[in-house]
Amino acid sequence: MPILNRAAELHEEVTGWRRDFHANPELLYDVHETAAKVAGLLKEFGVDEIVTGIGKTGVVGIINGGRNDSGITIGLRADMDALPIREATGKPYASRVDGLMHACGHDGHTAMLLGAAKYLSETRNFNGRVALIFQPAEEGGAGGKAMVDDGLMDRFDIREVYGMHNAPTIPIGSFATREGAMLASVDQLDIVVTGVGGHAAMPHNCADPILAASAIVQSIQSIVSRNVDPIGSIVVSITRFEAGDAYNVIPATARLCGTVRSLDESLRDLAEKRLGEMVEHVARAHGCTAELTYERQYPTTVNHREQVHFAADVARSLAGDANVEINTPQVMGGEDFSFMLQARPGAFVYIGNGDSAGLHHPEYDFNDEAIPHGISFFAELVRKAMPL
């Protein structure tokens, strides 16, 4: 079947919400205005229960079906936060907040789930309950974890949970997902190398932390090339190197920052262990000391088999077999929907954003033509998961 007729009718209205969110981006947990707009619209739709402040600034709306004796509650999740990027789209609805923009399409995700909420509130053509989850702080703040830790799943008795993210290069009206690990774990590392500073003309009187830090950068590349099975998937990257502030002074300290990404928890453990060993011993070999701070941020996003195939069947009913990919390539980017998938069975699904700039790019914009497809997917998922 094509997109739902009502989804097509809602297209213009939902586009207006999306562009308003886009023009007024908010960062991490500071999504107070966005959350207030979401809660206000849910109230306007006649959603049965609206709870704010879950996971600091998250919003949950509950819609009861036309029948509610199945004992099933399905969770549908959208993220609300923007990124600290200066927008370069030149669109009429471009960000009004300097240095912030919706460069990952969370404005579109929120708008599509609101469109589905309006449709489901009108029709209630399902037996059970829907939990509409509007999450803050996906972009590095672990808002998904905060909501789970705040009792999201147990408080609303959620049995399964589904999330959707737009994907540039995938055509409008198409969907993609896969079983098992879909996106990587995300870890952050911070290394401070301490030596002995002094005059750059007298390096023999110093212990140069820049030299030691440079050796660390080179050495840790061997974790992937020499410690990991070539079949494994892991990235260890140093993305920041800070040291010194004068031409003629060897500084006393240097700082390295970076990220580790993996699709395998055992490789994640290995990377942390080897980093600790290398940082300590390479620094010592250069007469310095070093301290590694390793922070595990997001786990691997692991889809559940049954829910993946169910979501794919729903997508096929809307888009046709040719427009649904069930074995989409794994990506080393991360996603904190992973915390929700650890708490309950579910699936994460891509929806096509067409030929747009890439995610996190200053010229990126969510494609509003995807909106009726996203609304239809959420609505049909609920109807088929909990038939009357």
CORSUL-V633463 format. One line per field, one symbol per residue. ss: DSSP state (@ for helix, = for strand, . for the rest). phi: phi as a letter, one per 30 degrees, with the letter a starting at -180 (. if undefined). psi: psi as a letter, one per 30 degrees, with the letter a starting at -180 (. if undefined). A space follows every 50 residues. Layout:
BEGIN
ss=???
phi=???
psi=???
END
This chain:
BEGIN
ss=....@@@@@@@@@@@@@@@@@@@...=....@@@@@@@@@@@@@@...== ====...=======..=.....=======..==................. =....@@@@@@@@@@@@@@@@@@...=.=======.......@@@@@@@. .@@@@....========.......==...====.==========.=.==. ..@@@.=.@@@@@@@@@@@@@@@@@@@......==========.....== ..==========..@@@@@@@@@@@@@@@@@@@@@...==========.. ===.@@@@@@@@@@@@@@@.@@@==.....=.....@@@@@@@.====== ==...............@@@@@@@@@@@@@@@@@@...
phi=.dededddddedddeddeddeddbdbchddcddddddddddedddiddbb bcidiibdbbcccddebbcdicbccbcbccdcbdbddbdiddceeccdib adcbidddddddddddddddddchcackbccdcccdhddjchdddddddd jeddechdcbbbbbbdbeiddeicbaaadidcbddbbbbbbcccbbdldd dbddccbdddddddddedddddeddbcceeddcabbbccabbaiabdcbd ddbbbcbabbbacbddddddddddddddeddddddcicbbbccccdccdd dcdceddddddddddddcciedcbccbdedbddcaddedddddbdlacbc cdcidcdddicdcdbdddddedddedddddeddddbdd
psi=lalkeeeeefeeeeeeeefeeefiklkbfhheeeeeeeeeeeeefgkekk klgkhdglkkkkkklelhgfgkkkkkkllflalikkkgfglfglkgjkfk ligggfeeeeeeeeeeeeeeeeehhljakkjjjjklheiffhfeeeeefg geeeeghkelkklkkljlfklkgllkallbkellljlkkkkjkkbjlakf fhffgljjfeeeeeeeeeefffeefffkkffljkkjkkfkjkklglfgkk lfllkklalkklgkeeeeeeeeeeeeeeeeeeeefggllkkkjjjkdklk jjkkeeeeeeeeeeeefeflefgjkfhkklkgllkgfeeeffelkakkkk kkgailllkgkfgkkkjfffefeeeeeeeeeeeffik.
END
